[in-house]
Amino acid sequence: MPAKSHATKKWSGEVTRHSNALDLQKSVFTQRDPRKIALSLKRSAERSRRRKAGPYQSAMSMLNFYINRGGRNLSANRKKILERAKTELRRAFGRGGQTAKR
């Protein structure tokens, strides 16, 4: 059986770059401020007309997808920022985001 090409192994990166649901701001997940990440995702989700779910679910799904895709390759600091972005996203959508542990 021939080895898979490099492109077929990296389908998840392609999803992040070319999601059919959200047009993401460039480098949104590399920002250091969880609030900026959350507000960017919220803006993208609210502007999208191609999403299949509501704006909150679409934004949270994209954030979770990115965190899961990164897996062990995410540094502890980067993962902490992204997890805080979840709380900020809940807060931005008025979904009862508790104060993040710092």
Short mmCIF file of the C-alpha atoms (twelve columns), coordinates in Angstrom:
data_MODEL
# 
_entry.id   MODEL 
# 
loop_
_atom_site.group_PDB 
_atom_site.id 
_atom_site.type_symbol 
_atom_site.label_atom_id 
_atom_site.label_alt_id 
_atom_site.label_comp_id 
_atom_site.label_asym_id 
_atom_site.label_seq_id 
_atom_site.Cartn_x 
_atom_site.Cartn_y 
_atom_site.Cartn_z 
_atom_site.pdbx_PDB_model_num 
ATOM 1   C CA . MET A 1   0.000   0.000  0.000  1 
ATOM 2   C CA . PRO A 2   1.506   3.384  -0.960 1 
ATOM 3   C CA . ALA A 3   2.206   5.913  1.776  1 
ATOM 4   C CA . LYS A 4   -0.298  8.703  2.211  1 
ATOM 5   C CA . SER A 5   0.730   12.029 0.809  1 
ATOM 6   C CA . HIS A 6   1.597   14.844 3.174  1 
ATOM 7   C CA . ALA A 7   -1.514  16.769 2.096  1 
ATOM 8   C CA . THR A 8   -3.929  14.023 3.129  1 
ATOM 9   C CA . LYS A 9   -2.388  13.837 6.604  1 
ATOM 10  C CA . LYS A 10  -2.945  17.539 7.226  1 
ATOM 11  C CA . TRP A 11  -6.683  17.792 6.518  1 
ATOM 12  C CA . SER A 12  -7.377  19.437 9.887  1 
ATOM 13  C CA . GLY A 13  -5.123  22.392 9.120  1 
ATOM 14  C CA . GLU A 14  -6.972  22.822 5.863  1 
ATOM 15  C CA . VAL A 15  -10.271 22.902 7.766  1 
ATOM 16  C CA . THR A 16  -8.974  25.678 10.012 1 
ATOM 17  C CA . ARG A 17  -7.781  27.750 7.058  1 
ATOM 18  C CA . HIS A 18  -10.741 27.141 4.749  1 
ATOM 19  C CA . SER A 19  -13.681 26.424 7.004  1 
ATOM 20  C CA . ASN A 20  -16.948 26.487 5.127  1 
ATOM 21  C CA . ALA A 21  -18.661 27.751 8.270  1 
ATOM 22  C CA . LEU A 22  -16.537 30.699 9.382  1 
ATOM 23  C CA . ASP A 23  -14.183 33.185 7.734  1 
ATOM 24  C CA . LEU A 24  -11.603 33.488 10.484 1 
ATOM 25  C CA . GLN A 25  -9.359  36.454 11.080 1 
ATOM 26  C CA . LYS A 26  -5.795  35.616 10.063 1 
ATOM 27  C CA . SER A 27  -3.782  34.185 12.975 1 
ATOM 28  C CA . VAL A 28  -6.718  34.408 15.371 1 
ATOM 29  C CA . PHE A 29  -5.507  31.427 17.399 1 
ATOM 30  C CA . THR A 30  -1.977  32.797 17.823 1 
ATOM 31  C CA . GLN A 31  -3.076  35.926 19.682 1 
ATOM 32  C CA . ARG A 32  -2.035  36.195 23.334 1 
ATOM 33  C CA . ASP A 33  -5.192  37.840 24.662 1 
ATOM 34  C CA . PRO A 34  -8.047  35.348 25.286 1 
ATOM 35  C CA . ARG A 35  -10.614 38.140 25.016 1 
ATOM 36  C CA . LYS A 36  -9.358  39.160 21.562 1 
ATOM 37  C CA . ILE A 37  -9.548  35.543 20.396 1 
ATOM 38  C CA . ALA A 38  -13.107 35.229 21.713 1 
ATOM 39  C CA . LEU A 39  -14.294 38.508 20.202 1 
ATOM 40  C CA . SER A 40  -12.752 37.648 16.839 1 
ATOM 41  C CA . LEU A 41  -14.488 34.256 16.812 1 
ATOM 42  C CA . LYS A 42  -17.767 35.888 17.855 1 
ATOM 43  C CA . ARG A 43  -17.498 38.459 15.069 1 
ATOM 44  C CA . SER A 44  -16.703 35.767 12.492 1 
ATOM 45  C CA . ALA A 45  -19.587 33.560 13.642 1 
ATOM 46  C CA . GLU A 46  -22.112 36.378 13.631 1 
ATOM 47  C CA . ARG A 47  -21.105 37.563 10.158 1 
ATOM 48  C CA . SER A 48  -21.138 34.104 8.584  1 
ATOM 49  C CA . ARG A 49  -24.134 33.141 6.469  1 
ATOM 50  C CA . ARG A 50  -22.761 29.656 5.720  1 
ATOM 51  C CA . ARG A 51  -22.767 28.215 9.226  1 
ATOM 52  C CA . LYS A 52  -25.087 25.320 10.005 1 
ATOM 53  C CA . ALA A 53  -25.514 26.059 13.732 1 
ATOM 54  C CA . GLY A 54  -25.995 29.233 15.760 1 
ATOM 55  C CA . PRO A 55  -23.161 31.739 16.143 1 
ATOM 56  C CA . TYR A 56  -22.227 30.652 19.681 1 
ATOM 57  C CA . GLN A 57  -22.047 26.966 18.798 1 
ATOM 58  C CA . SER A 58  -20.091 27.658 15.614 1 
ATOM 59  C CA . ALA A 59  -17.532 29.829 17.402 1 
ATOM 60  C CA . MET A 60  -17.106 27.399 20.306 1 
ATOM 61  C CA . SER A 61  -16.842 24.439 17.929 1 
ATOM 62  C CA . MET A 62  -14.057 26.115 15.963 1 
ATOM 63  C CA . LEU A 63  -12.163 26.923 19.178 1 
ATOM 64  C CA . ASN A 64  -12.545 23.348 20.468 1 
ATOM 65  C CA . PHE A 65  -11.525 21.982 17.089 1 
ATOM 66  C CA . TYR A 66  -8.331  24.033 17.169 1 
ATOM 67  C CA . ILE A 67  -7.496  22.980 20.742 1 
ATOM 68  C CA . ASN A 68  -8.124  19.308 19.961 1 
ATOM 69  C CA . ARG A 69  -6.154  19.515 16.722 1 
ATOM 70  C CA . GLY A 70  -3.174  20.966 18.596 1 
ATOM 71  C CA . GLY A 71  -3.251  18.217 21.198 1 
ATOM 72  C CA . ARG A 72  0.114   17.563 22.801 1 
ATOM 73  C CA . ASN A 73  1.805   20.008 20.447 1 
ATOM 74  C CA . LEU A 74  0.246   22.988 22.238 1 
ATOM 75  C CA . SER A 75  2.430   24.434 24.976 1 
ATOM 76  C CA . ALA A 76  0.899   24.646 28.431 1 
ATOM 77  C CA . ASN A 77  0.801   28.436 28.149 1 
ATOM 78  C CA . ARG A 78  -0.901  28.388 24.721 1 
ATOM 79  C CA . LYS A 79  -3.468  25.836 25.932 1 
ATOM 80  C CA . LYS A 80  -4.184  27.977 29.014 1 
ATOM 81  C CA . ILE A 81  -4.797  31.026 26.788 1 
ATOM 82  C CA . LEU A 82  -7.134  29.054 24.527 1 
ATOM 83  C CA . GLU A 83  -9.030  27.587 27.482 1 
ATOM 84  C CA . ARG A 84  -9.478  31.102 28.876 1 
ATOM 85  C CA . ALA A 85  -10.764 32.130 25.453 1 
ATOM 86  C CA . LYS A 86  -13.621 29.643 25.979 1 
ATOM 87  C CA . THR A 87  -14.640 31.486 29.134 1 
ATOM 88  C CA . GLU A 88  -14.374 34.821 27.326 1 
ATOM 89  C CA . LEU A 89  -16.454 33.456 24.450 1 
ATOM 90  C CA . ARG A 90  -19.182 32.341 26.867 1 
ATOM 91  C CA . ARG A 91  -19.093 35.772 28.473 1 
ATOM 92  C CA . ALA A 92  -19.221 37.548 25.081 1 
ATOM 93  C CA . PHE A 93  -22.351 35.595 24.154 1 
ATOM 94  C CA . GLY A 94  -23.910 36.084 27.608 1 
ATOM 95  C CA . ARG A 95  -23.697 32.385 28.399 1 
ATOM 96  C CA . GLY A 96  -22.618 32.657 32.045 1 
ATOM 97  C CA . GLY A 97  -18.842 32.528 31.672 1 
ATOM 98  C CA . GLN A 98  -17.394 32.237 35.158 1 
ATOM 99  C CA . THR A 99  -14.240 34.043 36.156 1 
ATOM 100 C CA . ALA A 100 -11.287 32.121 34.785 1 
ATOM 101 C CA . LYS A 101 -8.769  30.744 37.294 1 
ATOM 102 C CA . ARG A 102 -5.493  32.620 36.975 1 
# 
